[in-house]
Amino acid sequence: MRKIFILLVLVLIAGFVLSGAPAASAAQYRINIATATTGGAYYPIGNAMAQIYSTKLGGQVRASAQATAGTPQNIELMMNNEVQIAIGQNGICYYAFYATDIYEGRAGFPYKDMRGMFTLYPNVMQWVVRRGIGITSVADLRDRRIVPGQVASATEINSREMLAAYGLNYLRDQGEVTVRAEYLGYNEAADQMKNQQIDATHIAGGIPTAVVIDMLSADAGELMSMDEDKIQIICDQYPWYFPFTIPAGTYPRQDKDVYTIALSNVLFTDAKIPDELIYMLTKATYEFHEDMVLGHSATEYTVVENAFNGMTVPLHPGSIKYFEEIGITVPDNLKP
């Protein structure tokens, strides 16, 4: 009888444990951070943020980084409630929020519930061309085989905008095709460059970008500057771009400055994500800035002084609360 009694007690205890409330250490919030392909800067930065949020907030948040096709997919994942935080190009976020023709009809755009958190760093447009084949200008890409980015990715849209300034096009429904396009991710583009299967590729990312280091280290390609007058045309037509110089020595075998354009990368979320969570994430990003820089040096730019640079969508109230708490004035045009 004593053994039966002990057995019954153990069964009751086990049942209580299995059916009881979650352990006190369980994370209050679980978040996915949408990034981009693993060869660019978004992915390591997303991983660095996930580490900060998972380890520095007292167990309140469990975060993970998710590789994606880039900003357009990130926006759709956010709209479908599949991710809670995402990295994105400012220009593409502008397209989505204001429903310009590029995004008309996609996934229910316009996306008026999109909210910014803060600016991360400049996203630099980098043209890598195969060394020794006589390409010195974007104009020389006529009739060449290039990788503009993955289909409908932010990088690919950037490529369209830049090539159009030179009168070049690779879309069959947009007029005469003057450039042959291969739609690949960054790592695949690098492989094809090293195998001499393509003539040029466009890589958008924080500098230095790992995949560009790979191509230049292998002496397979070299960085190409854009023409000053075309830079001005693009910046005038698309005001989220600005001129940018990649200093000599940023990459292997880069012995001179490279002139190009850039736009801001931002962290964005949805209006329905709790204010408390966004406040915690915003605060942690700045308080553990050195951990971010270890993930990717481009985030040296991610300081409160640059928090609103290039932001074109309203900020989330959780972020606004943090900035106002530390005495940073939020511009009226960024308040929901």
Steps between C-alpha positions, in 0.01 A plus 500: 500500500789735582655444156164564330459822697848626400428414135173696509678803648766489227234479229318800647823702517588415138152600385525833680838577343384415148177694524618792710599854398813556289830528681592849614800500265288455185536788252211746498555588134620285212608691189636423155724759335477496120834576332614409145736252332787367710765660276404859585512715814136462609538141617798538737347823635170323560683223682683755716171666592340163578789420735465833678125468541518138615784543751485858627132542591472271799343215307198706397570460128600202289610619158629337182618632162337371182670500157271637227507641147526853642282803566197426277461151648560640849212742453268222389610277789425786739158563346421129534604502869784253434771730640489777758814698412674546164791677339415687183615754246351841562402549135311170481322577828398832345362318195296267719366762740395739225398227249696622200465321167779248571294348781146567387289194570771297677390338827237763569719808474504775612631384834379785722569304822874494434697679773868586513717437805829670409760533224771233496769600246548606134426230244767550234444418132808304387562405138755220466622431146714219368861611495673552168201504260488874438197605708569842653151650516146379559441608138736218394252241634298519177469149352685357801385227738440634850345400833271784617385307808231248577163551331307792656759540776596847619839456331332417170275807522806715574664353189201599284515857628873537441503337157206714385715812553735354236217406263545129573231241571473124556120463544316373194180687589685830543617552143811399310718255692856630496650298786478126570401429860560196719291520820720358775584552865830657604691177564386348170599820318846484657543139387403591144736797504789280612408247228488780237136427422379859551646841420368702792288481812337758722542449874313725747630493855689660783870530436697287505262235364626144543412383151682798341807417710475146363492607135778757532720271710475239226599769246185407308352849495553865577279782627376750240410864561182658369513817289454824694222633276305173527536502879341845502216391269417198719514700825274768352246246376505279811564723802578212737834448320806709580857508359744268677873437476651160578845598629808344344615199698153400615541179299794286387669633183293822517764770456273797426175655620182368339211742438147368525169556681344372820174511692414434861421159639238514773353266758123485466205330666118507505275741688335214691825374659485594872655834599679333792681256272611761246617727782712218646652407163580860407661566837704177491632573151660825611608387846682198354628674188845339526341155468334616178831620357656159572229351277580739213714814492237686292300547821759743633255742336213377723510770766218723626639801310421315173173343617274690258733542200313394187190379686188544285230316699350593840675371809351243738382652834736265685801649324368853544471436875868402520629795297294752698613336824865572415426854382495445121236706320299293252408697184126559460498329159617174664222490759208268410 
